[in-house]
Amino acid sequence: MKVFSFTPQLIALLAIAFITTVALTDDKASDEKWISLFNGKNLDGWTPKIRYEKYGEDSRKTFRVEDGVLKAGYENYEEFNETFGHLFYKTPYSNYRLRLEYRFTGDQVKGGPGWAYRNSGIMVHGQDPATMVEDQDFPVSIEVQLLGGDGKADRTTGNLCTPGTHVFMDGKLFKPHCTKSNSKTYHGDQWVTAEVEVRGHEVIHHIIEGKTVLKYQKPVLDGAHPESEKMIEKAGGKIELSSGTISLQSESHPVEFRKVEILVLDE
């Protein structure tokens, strides 16, 4: 067997190549222009839509900023009563990467459904919140579902849910409402980094702690959903979803968000 020896010259060349590769990678990362959507001080740029309240109203201050963190909390609730909420960013997007950190804290508010324990989400390709009716529970959208563990059982995060929508997987229309990712379970109150890469109508990736845990293609409107039906009619029969609003959920369990930022991608 031939033994390959590393000469000093070869070692030097390999070192130079490694340093050059690292430098190029760092340069590429530094060229990425991430934009903060949350300023850490207030809710500028964000507007709530709480079920049974008008767009822009949040009488119990579900969403607020404390200690530099965006919180969804229930201190002013006696009972949840299915008052699902969403906090919408002012600008719709099409091609982008959205990144944030989240964690669940405390106890679920009285009356919260069992499935909503340590449950929140990032809604993308969402409808215009100004078109939501007062008793609408969720915007028509694609949901990157964020779940926390109960300290015992496995419970994936970065899952997919589809209120008023469908997606394609492996080239076929995929209609189940919620689909698990292949992420690990995150118990306790730890911060978790979630990212979603959205490429218009082409493909969406869910990323947890830097690892892609779910991907699918070609999101479309569900014509059997009453609010989606209105959107299809307004769009002249078009069902493809290629852009839309971004929102964060309140679903009865206290949750916190920070470092909410976006990288706009080329078409």
C-alpha positions, 0 to 999 in steps of 0.5 A: 500500500502506497503511503501518501506523505504531506510535505511542508509545501503541501501543508502550506498550500492546504492551509492557504486554501482553507483560509481562503475558503473561510474568508470567502464564506465570511464575506458571503455571510457579511454581504447578507442584508438581514433586516430587523422587523422587531425593534425590541422597544415597541410594536412599530410595524406590527398590528394585532388581529384578535378573534372577535375583535376588529383588526388593530384592537387588542383590548387585553394587551395580548401582544406587548413588548417587555424587557426587549422581548415580544410577548403573547401573554394572558394576564388580562384573560379570565378564560381563553374562549377560542380568542386566537390571535395573530400579530401581522407585520405591515409588509407582505413578502414573496421571496425571503428568509425569516429568522427568529428565536422563540420560547414558551413560558408559564402556564396555559390560560384557562380554557385553552384547547389541549392541542394548543399547549406550548403551541404557536406559529409563524404564518407566511403567505397570509391573507390581508388581515384587513379582510379577515372577518371578526370571528375568523380564527386563523388567517388563510396562510401557511403555518410554520407550527412552533411546539414545545415539549412537555418534558416527557414525550417527543413533540416535533416543532417546525411542523406544517399546518394549512388553514385555508390552503394546501401544498404539494409534496413529491409532486402531488397535491397534499391535503392533510391539515397538519404534518410533522417535521423531523425535528428534535423535541425542545423541552423547557423554557429554552430559546429555539431558533426557527427559520423559514425560507420562502421562494414564492410559489416554488418551495418553502423550507422549515429550518430549526436550529440550522437544520432543514426539518421539512420542505414542500412546494407550490402552496395553493388556496383551498377552494372549499374554505370560505375565506379562501374562496373569496380570495380566489374570486378576487384574484380572478380564479387564481389559486397559487400563493406566491406572496402574502403577509407574515404574522405571529400567533397567540394560541393560549400558551404564553410565548416570547419572540426575539431577534425577528429578522428577514433577508429578502431574496432575489426572484 
